[in-house]
C-alpha cells in the first residue's frame, strides 16, 4: 500500500501479509485517521498469524494513516473465499462486505454449488455479525457493493446460474445487479441466539420441518415469496411442525417468525 501527497510524491509505502499470496481488492476510508483494506490471502503468518481457516480466505485489515496495522480478520471456510468490496453500514455500526465463497463451514453457513456471492456485516473491530450467500448452483460472484441511506444493499457481479436466486441465464456468464430490499439477514443473524428454532431440510422441494425449542415464544409463521406476497400461514402448535412446500416454485422464500419480542426472518430454499 502506498500513500502519496497531492502532487503524487510518495509519503510512505508498506507491504502487508504473510508467507503466502496476499491480494488486496479494495480500500475504504473510515475517517481522517483510519483505512480498511479487503481482499484474499493464503497466509497464516506475520500479519495473519494463526488466523488461516482454509487455503484461500477473505481478509479485512484496518490500518491508521501512518500505515500501522490496527487489526486484521480472516473470514471463510475450508474452500475459497474472497472479499472484493466493503462499505459503511447505514446504522453507524460496522461495515457491509461483498465477495464470493465456495465453503459451507467455518464462517460460511451455506453453499448452493460452485461459487456463491457472499455478503456479510462486520463490527467496527472486524468481528463477523452476520453473513449470507446468494446465487445458484453455478459460479456467482459479487464484485462491488453500495449501501444506500435507506439501508438497501446493492451489489454487482456476474453469474453463470439459472436457478435458486437467478431466474434465467442468457448464456455463459451474465452481468448481475442485485438490490436487497431490506437487511433481512441482519435480523436473522443478530437474533438467532435468542430463538431456538431450526429448519430442515433446507434446501428442500416437498416438506420442511420446523423444530422449535421454546414454544411459548412463538405465535405464528408467515411464508412469503421474493416479492413479499404472503403464501402460507403456519401455526406452531408442537415441537416439530411439518410444512408442505411442494406447490412452491423453485426459488428463495422468507419465513417470518412472529415472536413475543422481535420478528425474525429465515430463508427457505426450494429446488
C-alpha positions in Angstrom: 0.0 0.0 0.0 1.2 3.5 -0.9 0.3 6.9 0.4 1.0 9.8 -1.8 0.7 13.5 -1.4 -1.3 15.9 -3.6 1.5 16.1 -6.2 2.0 12.4 -6.5 5.0 12.1 -4.2 5.4 9.1 -2.0 4.8 9.8 1.7 5.2 6.1 2.7 4.8 2.6 1.2 4.4 -0.6 3.2 3.6 -4.2 2.4 1.2 -6.4 4.4 0.5 -10.1 4.6 2.3 -13.3 5.3 4.3 -16.1 3.7 1.5 -17.0 1.2 -0.2 -14.9 -1.5 -1.9 -11.8 -0.3 -4.1 -9.8 -2.8 -5.9 -6.6 -1.9 -9.2 -5.9 -3.7 -10.4 -2.6 -2.4 -10.0 0.1 0.3 -12.4 2.1 2.3 -11.6 5.4 4.0 -13.1 5.2 7.5 -12.2 8.7 8.7 -9.2 11.0 8.5 -7.1 8.6 10.6 -8.1 5.1 9.5 -8.4 2.9 6.4 -9.8 -0.5 5.7 -8.2 -2.9 3.1 -10.0 -6.1 2.0 -9.1 -8.9 -0.3 -7.9 -12.6 -0.1 -5.0 -14.4 1.4 -3.4 -17.8 1.6 -1.2 -16.8 4.5 -1.4 -17.7 8.2 1.7 -15.9 9.4 3.0 -12.4 10.0 0.0 -10.0 9.8 -2.3 -13.0 9.6 -0.7 -15.2 12.2 -2.8 -18.2 13.4 -5.8 -16.8 11.5 -5.9 -19.0 8.4 -9.1 -21.1 8.0 -8.8 -22.6 4.6 -6.4 -22.4 1.6 -7.9 -19.1 0.5 -9.6 -16.8 2.9 -11.1 -13.3 2.6 -9.5 -10.7 4.8 -10.3 -7.3 6.2 -7.5 -5.2 7.7 -7.6 -1.8 9.4 -4.6 0.5 9.3 -4.1 4.0 10.5 -3.0 7.0 8.4 0.7 6.2 9.1 0.3 2.6 7.8 0.3 0.8 11.2 -1.9 -2.2 11.5 -4.8 -1.8 14.0 -6.5 -5.2 13.5 -6.9 -8.0 10.9 -9.5 -10.6 10.5 -9.7 -13.6 8.1 -13.1 -14.9 7.0 -14.1 -18.0 5.3 -14.2 -21.8 5.4 -12.3 -24.8 4.1 -12.6 -23.8 0.4 -12.1 -20.5 -1.4 -13.3 -17.1 -0.2 -12.6 -13.6 -1.4 -13.8 -10.2 -0.1 -14.0 -7.9 -3.0 -15.5 -4.7 -1.7 -16.6 -3.1 1.6 -18.9 -0.2 2.6 -20.1 1.7 5.6 -23.3 0.3 7.3 -26.0 3.0 7.4 -26.8 2.3 11.1 -23.3 3.6 12.0 -22.2 0.2 13.3 -19.6 -1.6 11.3 -19.3 -2.4 7.6 -21.0 -4.4 4.9 -18.8 -6.5 2.7 -19.3 -8.4 -0.6 -17.3 -11.2 -2.3 -17.7 -14.8 -3.1 -17.5 -18.1 -1.3 -17.1 -21.8 -2.1 -17.4 -23.1 1.5 -20.2 -24.3 3.7 -18.4 -24.4 7.0 -16.4 -22.0 9.3 -17.7 -18.5 8.8 -19.9 -19.6 5.8 -23.3 -21.1 6.6 -24.4 -22.3 3.2 -23.3 -23.1 -0.4 -25.6 -23.7 -3.3 -22.8 -25.0 -5.6 -19.5 -23.7 -7.1 -19.1 -20.0 -6.0 -21.9 -18.1 -4.3 -22.0 -14.3 -3.9 -21.2 -13.8 -0.3 -22.3 -10.7 1.8 -21.8 -10.0 5.5 -21.6 -7.4 8.2 -18.6 -6.7 10.4 -18.5 -4.8 13.7 -16.2 -1.7 14.0 -13.4 -4.0 15.2 -13.9 -6.6 12.5 -15.9 -9.3 14.1 -18.5 -11.1 11.9 -22.1 -10.1 12.9 -24.0 -11.9 10.0 -23.3 -13.4 6.6 -25.5 -14.7 3.8 -24.9 -16.2 0.3 -26.8 -15.5 -2.9 -26.8 -17.2 -6.3 -27.4 -20.6 -7.8 -25.7 -23.9 -8.5 -23.0 -22.5 -10.8 -20.5 -19.6 -10.5 -21.8 -16.4 -8.9 -19.7 -13.6 -7.7 -20.3 -10.1 -6.1 -17.6 -7.6 -7.1 -18.8 -4.3 -5.7 -21.3 -3.1 -3.1 -23.2 0.1 -2.2 -25.3 0.7 0.9 -28.0 3.4 0.4 -29.1 5.9 3.1 -32.4 3.9 3.4 -30.4 0.8 4.3 -30.8 -1.0 1.0 -27.8 -3.1 -0.1 -26.9 -3.2 -3.8 -24.2 -5.4 -5.3 -23.0 -6.1 -8.8 -21.0 -9.1 -10.2 -21.6 -11.9 -12.5 -23.5 -15.2 -12.6 -23.5 -18.5 -14.6 -26.5 -19.9 -12.8 -30.2 -20.1 -13.8 -31.7 -21.4 -10.6 -32.4 -20.6 -6.9 -31.8 -16.8 -6.8 -31.2 -16.5 -10.6 -34.4 -16.6 -12.7 -32.6 -17.1 -16.1 -29.2 -17.1 -17.8 -28.6 -15.7 -21.3 -25.5 -17.8 -21.9 -22.2 -18.3 -20.2 -21.6 -15.5 -17.6 -24.2 -12.7 -17.3 -23.7 -9.4 -15.6 -25.6 -9.4 -12.3 -27.2 -6.5 -10.4 -29.0 -7.1 -7.1 -30.8 -4.8 -4.7 -31.7 -6.2 -1.3 -34.9 -4.5 -0.2 -34.1 -4.8 3.5 -31.4 -6.3 5.6 -33.3 -9.4 6.4 -30.2 -11.3 7.2 -29.3 -8.7 9.9 -32.3 -9.8 11.9 -31.7 -13.4 11.2 -28.1 -13.5 12.4 -28.2 -10.8 15.2 -31.1 -12.6 16.9 -30.7 -16.2 16.2 -29.2 -17.0 19.6 -32.3 -15.6 21.2 -34.6 -18.0 19.4 -34.1 -21.8 19.4 -35.6 -22.6 16.0 -34.3 -24.7 13.2 -35.4 -25.7 9.7 -34.6 -28.9 7.9 -34.0 -29.9 5.2 -33.1 -26.6 3.7 -32.9 -26.6 0.6 -36.0 -28.8 0.1 -38.6 -29.5 -2.5 -41.6 -31.0 -0.8 -41.6 -30.8 3.0 -39.7 -28.8 5.7 -39.8 -29.4 9.4 -39.7 -26.5 11.9 -38.1 -27.6 15.1 -38.9 -25.3 18.0 -37.2 -25.3 21.4 -39.3 -22.7 23.2 -42.9 -22.9 22.0 -44.1 -20.1 24.3 -42.0 -17.5 22.4 -43.8 -18.1 19.1 -47.3 -17.1 17.8 -47.2 -18.0 14.1 -45.0 -18.0 11.0 -45.7 -16.4 7.6 -44.1 -17.7 4.4 -43.6 -15.1 1.7 -42.1 -15.0 -1.8 -39.4 -12.7 -3.0 -42.0 -10.0 -3.8 -43.3 -10.1 -0.2 -46.5 -11.9 -1.2 -48.0 -14.0 1.7 -48.2 -17.6 0.6 -48.8 -19.6 3.7 -49.5 -19.1 7.4 -48.2 -21.7 9.8 -49.3 -22.0 13.4 -46.7 -23.7 15.6 -48.6 -26.0 18.0 -46.0 -28.6 18.8 -42.2 -29.0 19.0 -41.9 -30.3 15.4 -44.1 -28.8 12.7 -44.1 -30.2 9.2 -44.9 -27.7 6.4 -45.8 -28.7 2.8 -43.9 -26.6 0.2 -44.4 -29.0 -2.8 -46.6 -26.4 -4.5 -43.8 -23.7 -4.3 -41.8 -22.9 -7.5 -38.0 -23.1 -7.4 -36.6 -20.0 -5.6 -36.0 -18.3 -2.3 -38.7 -17.7 0.2 -38.8 -16.0 3.6 -40.1 -17.5 6.8 -41.2 -14.6 9.1 -41.5 -15.8 12.7 -43.8 -13.6 14.8 -42.5 -13.7 18.4 -43.3 -12.0 21.7 -40.3 -9.8 21.2 -38.9 -9.1 17.7 -40.0 -10.7 14.4 -37.3 -13.0 13.0 -36.6 -13.9 9.3 -35.3 -17.1 8.0 -34.5 -18.1 4.4 -36.1 -21.2 2.7 -34.6 -22.5 -0.5 -36.9 -24.5 -2.8 -35.4 -26.5 -5.6 
